[in-house]
Structures are given as structure tokens and as C-alpha cells.
Amino acid sequence: MMHNNEDWQHDAKKLAEELIELAGELIKQTNKPWQDRHSKIQDELADVTWRLDRMLDWYDKKAIVKRMTHKWGNKDGSGS
């Protein structure tokens, strides 16, 4: 099973860490809107994007796109 794979576990842990860091920056920004955390949020978004891209290698990308299209529609906003 893939979830017992050490590489998958590493990628999953690193993605979770980056998501937590992004969440922390978003919470800080919403709690203190007078502070400018734009750069830090942008950095964390980049880290999450990179790690998420690594995780996507473990999954069926076509199934993910199908789910996204079904849930949120196409790029033009149309969907179910």
C-alpha cells in the first residue's frame, strides 16, 4: 500500500508542515490586519504549491481534475 511507502510518508508530512505554516500566517494576518504579511503568505503559498505538486505524483491527476470540475465547475465557472 502506498501509505506505507517511506517516500509517500515524507511527502505527506512535509506538505502537512507547510500547510500548518501557511495557516499560521493567514491567521496572523486576519488577527492583525494592520500588519503586512503579504510576503510571508506568498512564501508559504509557494512552499505549499511545491509540496502539493510532489504529493500529486502519488495520485490519479485525472480523477482529481474530474472532482474539481464536478465540485467547482470549469474555469469559466460552469459546473454541476
C-alpha positions as CSV (number, residue, x, y, z in Angstrom):
1,M,0.0,0.0,0.0
2,M,1.3,3.4,-0.9
3,H,0.7,4.9,2.5
4,N,3.3,2.6,4.0
5,N,5.9,3.9,1.5
6,E,8.6,6.0,3.2
7,D,8.7,8.5,0.3
8,W,4.9,9.0,0.4
9,Q,5.1,9.4,4.2
10,H,7.9,12.0,3.8
11,D,6.0,14.0,1.2
12,A,2.8,13.8,3.3
13,K,4.5,15.1,6.4
14,K,6.2,17.9,4.6
15,L,3.0,19.0,2.9
16,A,1.2,19.0,6.3
17,E,4.0,21.1,7.8
18,E,3.8,23.6,5.0
19,L,0.0,23.8,5.3
20,I,0.3,24.5,9.0
21,E,2.8,27.2,8.4
22,L,0.5,28.8,5.8
23,A,-2.4,28.5,8.1
24,G,-0.4,30.3,10.8
25,E,0.4,33.2,8.6
26,L,-3.2,33.5,7.4
27,I,-4.4,33.5,11.0
28,K,-1.8,36.2,12.0
29,Q,-2.9,38.3,9.0
30,T,-6.6,38.1,9.9
31,N,-5.9,38.7,13.6
32,K,-3.7,41.7,12.9
33,P,-4.9,43.2,9.6
34,W,-2.8,46.3,10.1
35,Q,0.3,44.2,9.6
36,D,1.5,43.4,6.1
37,R,2.2,39.7,6.0
38,H,1.7,39.5,2.2
39,S,5.3,38.4,1.5
40,K,5.3,35.7,4.2
41,I,1.9,34.4,3.0
42,Q,3.2,34.4,-0.6
43,D,6.3,32.4,0.5
44,E,4.2,29.9,2.3
45,L,1.9,29.6,-0.7
46,A,4.9,28.8,-2.8
47,D,6.1,26.2,-0.4
48,V,2.6,24.6,-0.2
49,T,2.3,24.6,-4.0
50,W,5.7,22.9,-4.4
51,R,4.9,20.2,-1.8
52,L,1.4,19.7,-3.2
53,D,2.8,19.1,-6.6
54,R,5.0,16.4,-5.1
55,M,2.0,14.8,-3.5
56,L,0.0,14.8,-6.7
57,D,2.6,12.4,-8.1
58,W,1.1,9.8,-5.8
59,Y,-2.5,10.1,-7.0
60,D,-4.6,10.0,-10.1
61,K,-4.5,13.5,-11.5
62,K,-7.3,12.9,-13.9
63,A,-9.6,11.8,-11.1
64,I,-8.6,15.0,-9.1
65,V,-9.4,17.2,-12.1
66,K,-12.7,15.4,-12.5
67,R,-13.6,16.0,-8.9
68,M,-12.6,19.7,-9.1
69,T,-14.6,20.2,-12.2
70,H,-17.6,18.4,-10.7
71,K,-17.4,20.4,-7.4
72,W,-16.4,23.9,-8.6
73,G,-17.0,23.8,-12.3
74,N,-14.8,24.7,-15.3
75,K,-12.5,27.7,-15.4
76,D,-15.4,29.7,-16.7
77,G,-17.4,28.9,-13.5
78,S,-19.8,26.4,-15.1
79,G,-20.2,23.2,-13.3
80,S,-22.8,21.0,-11.7
